[in-house]
C-alpha cells in the first residue's frame, strides 16, 4: 500500500539474487575435450569428463566419462557411466555402467555392473552389496565372452 513500487522492486531483487547451491541441485561439473587436469579433484555433485584427468577423482554423486574422455588414476564415486577410456582403480558404491565404446583396464569394485557388448573390459572386478563380496575376472572384447564360454564347455 505505502511505497508499493519500492516494495515490488525489493521483492524482485530478493528473488533474482537467490541462488540455489549445494549437492541437492542438478549441478554438473565438466572437463571439456582438450582440457588436461593433473592432480586430485573432489566434487559433491555429478562430474563429466570429456577431456583428460591424470590423478584422482572423488565424487559424492555420478561420474560420467564421455566418448572423448580419459581418466588415468583413481575414481571413487556413487555411480558411474563410462563411454571413453579409463585406466587405474575405480570404486563405485552403487552402479557402474560400461557402454559399448568404453575401454577399461585396471581394478574395479562396484555394487552392480552393466557391461554392454563391444566394450573392452580388461579388469579385476570385485562386486557385491553389504556383506557380500565376489571377485570375478573379465576380458570382454566384443564376442570374446561367447568364445571363452564355448572353449570352457
C-alpha positions in Angstrom: 0.0 0.0 0.0 2.6 2.5 1.1 5.6 2.7 -1.3 4.2 -0.3 -3.2 6.6 0.3 -6.2 9.6 0.2 -3.8 8.3 -3.0 -2.2 7.9 -4.7 -5.5 11.4 -3.7 -6.6 12.9 -5.1 -3.3 10.9 -8.3 -3.7 12.2 -8.6 -7.3 15.8 -8.1 -6.2 15.4 -10.7 -3.5 14.1 -13.3 -6.0 16.8 -12.6 -8.6 19.6 -12.8 -6.0 18.5 -16.1 -4.6 20.8 -18.8 -5.9 20.3 -22.5 -5.1 23.5 -24.2 -4.3 24.6 -27.5 -2.8 24.7 -31.1 -3.8 20.9 -31.4 -3.8 20.7 -29.3 -7.0 21.2 -30.6 -10.5 24.7 -29.2 -10.8 27.1 -30.8 -13.3 30.9 -30.2 -13.3 32.6 -30.7 -16.6 36.1 -31.2 -18.0 35.8 -30.4 -21.7 37.6 -32.0 -24.6 41.1 -30.7 -24.9 41.5 -29.9 -21.2 44.0 -31.9 -19.1 43.8 -31.9 -15.3 46.7 -33.4 -13.3 46.2 -34.0 -9.5 43.2 -34.6 -7.3 39.6 -33.4 -8.0 36.8 -33.6 -5.4 33.1 -32.9 -6.1 29.8 -33.2 -4.3 27.8 -33.2 -7.5 27.8 -35.0 -10.8 31.1 -34.8 -12.8 31.5 -35.3 -16.5 34.9 -35.9 -18.2 35.3 -35.3 -21.9 38.9 -34.2 -21.5 41.7 -35.9 -19.5 42.2 -36.4 -15.8 45.6 -37.8 -14.6 45.2 -38.4 -10.9 42.3 -38.9 -8.5 38.6 -38.0 -8.9 36.5 -38.3 -5.7 32.8 -37.6 -6.3 29.8 -38.0 -4.0 27.4 -38.4 -7.0 27.7 -39.7 -10.6 30.9 -39.7 -12.7 30.5 -39.8 -16.5 33.4 -40.4 -18.8 32.2 -39.2 -22.2 33.3 -40.8 -25.5 36.4 -38.5 -25.8 37.1 -38.7 -22.0 40.1 -40.4 -20.4 40.9 -40.9 -16.8 44.2 -42.4 -15.7 44.3 -42.9 -12.0 41.7 -43.5 -9.3 38.0 -42.8 -9.1 35.7 -43.1 -6.1 32.0 -42.3 -6.7 28.4 -43.4 -6.1 27.5 -44.2 -9.7 29.5 -44.2 -13.0 28.9 -44.3 -16.7 31.9 -44.9 -18.9 31.9 -44.3 -22.6 35.5 -43.3 -23.0 38.8 -44.7 -21.6 39.7 -45.5 -18.0 42.9 -47.0 -16.6 43.5 -47.5 -12.9 41.4 -48.2 -9.9 37.6 -47.4 -9.7 35.4 -47.8 -6.7 31.7 -47.4 -7.4 29.4 -47.8 -4.4 26.2 -48.5 -6.5 26.0 -48.9 -10.3 28.8 -49.0 -12.9 27.5 -48.8 -16.5 30.2 -49.6 -19.1 29.0 -48.6 -22.6 29.9 -50.2 -25.9 32.6 -47.6 -26.7 34.4 -47.9 -23.4 37.9 -49.1 -22.9 38.7 -50.0 -19.3 41.7 -51.7 -17.7 42.7 -52.0 -14.0 40.8 -52.8 -10.8 37.1 -52.3 -10.4 35.0 -52.5 -7.2 31.3 -52.0 -7.6 27.9 -52.8 -6.2 26.2 -53.6 -9.5 27.7 -53.8 -13.0 26.4 -53.4 -16.6 28.8 -54.1 -19.5 27.5 -53.5 -23.0 28.6 -55.7 -25.9 31.6 -54.2 -27.7 33.2 -52.7 -24.6 36.8 -53.5 -23.8 36.7 -54.5 -20.1 40.1 -55.9 -19.0 39.9 -55.7 -15.2 39.9 -57.5 -11.9 36.4 -56.9 -10.6 35.0 -57.2 -7.1 31.2 -57.0 -6.8 28.6 -57.2 -4.1 26.4 -55.4 -1.7 26.8 -55.0 2.0 28.4 -58.1 3.4 28.6 -59.8 0.0 31.9 -59.8 -1.8 32.5 -61.7 -5.1 35.6 -61.5 -7.2 35.5 -62.2 -11.0 38.0 -61.5 -13.8 36.5 -60.4 -17.1 38.0 -59.9 -20.5 35.4 -58.6 -22.9 36.2 -57.5 -26.4 33.1 -57.8 -28.4 32.2 -61.5 -28.7 35.2 -62.9 -26.8 33.0 -63.8 -23.8 31.0 -66.2 -26.1 34.2 -67.7 -27.5 35.6 -68.3 -24.0 32.3 -69.9 -22.9 32.5 -72.3 -25.8 36.1 -73.2 -25.1 35.3 -74.0 -21.5 32.3 -76.2 -22.4 
